[in-house]
Amino acid sequence: MLKFNAFVIYIFLANALFGQSDFHKSETELARYNDWFVNSDKFEHRKYALTEFNSQFLQILSAEGSFDYPFDSLKWISKLMPPDSSIRIFTWQLMRSQTEFDYFGVVQTRKNLYFLQDNKWQNTDTEYEEFTPANWYGQIYYNIHQYTSGNKTEYLLFGLKILKNREKIKTVEALDIQSGMLKLGKGIFEDTLNQRMFKNRVVLRTSFESNSRLSYDPELSMIIFDHTIIVPSSREVSAKPLIVADGSYHGYKLKDDKWMFVNNVFPEKFEAPPMLNPETETKKVKGEKRKK
């Protein structure tokens, strides 16, 4: 597994090395490596390009002024920033096979860089886990939601992870930075089975072929996610059953400082589970910057 060499770098603004022209020049080379590690046919080429990209990107992000540089040419990574522009989250992935990915990420503030180290967990039972940059449940973050709880600004990250067993995981978790320490996961989501308990994240697990939704709906002021069912596979008789969305939805609504579970948000249901072409879904995972 490819790893970063450090977990947190403090950016000392006095050590200014880059100007706008330097950022543009470096970004051009980064964009070339970015394209290679996503689209090259050979794994050894993708791995080499990723190693170069990681090293150069982290160096550039450590330079003064990098927080305000948009990196618009990096088309194959996710770039998220909340409305208050206080933080940036970059995530990207290396494809080892159609169902095996390594995930990489950086959380950037104006003072700190946090390198996210993929712990390679294939476990889907992460609802009560708390992760740190050194022990991160690797995924592509596709959306961020900023909200106010009391007098504090909070952030939720929505992520997507592909598992080796042809399943995918979508999560929503809190991003929390206190005294320079970053944590992912906070006990703010009501447990659907035990209303006296609150879990650290919402986890939506489906088969790779199933379309699914886990997103914040601004019109409803709710987190919306699919209800799933298990159905027989149509590929072959011996294939494992599929976990698919059945067309009904549940949600979470903010009350005080907790997200409370809402059962069956919409009474309507599709007659058949929504399904995706696996090739289409793979392309979205690799290239989409924001996906709800």
Buried (B, 14 or more C-beta within 10 A) or exposed (E): EEEBEBBBBEBEEEEEEBEEEBBEEBBEBBBEBBBBBBBBEEEEEBBBBBBBBBEBBBBBBBBBBBBEBEBEBBEBBBBBBBEEEBBBBBBBBBBBEEBEBBBBBBBBBEEBBBBBBBBEBEEBEBBEBBBBBBBBBBBBBBBBBBBEBEEEEBBBBBBBBBBEEBBBBBBBBBBBBEEEEBBBBBBBBBBBEEEEEBBBBBBBBBBBBBBBBBBBBEEBEBBBBBBBBEBEEEEEEEEEEBBBBBBBBBBBBBEEEBBBBBEEBEEEEEEEBBBBEBEEBBEEBBBEBEBE
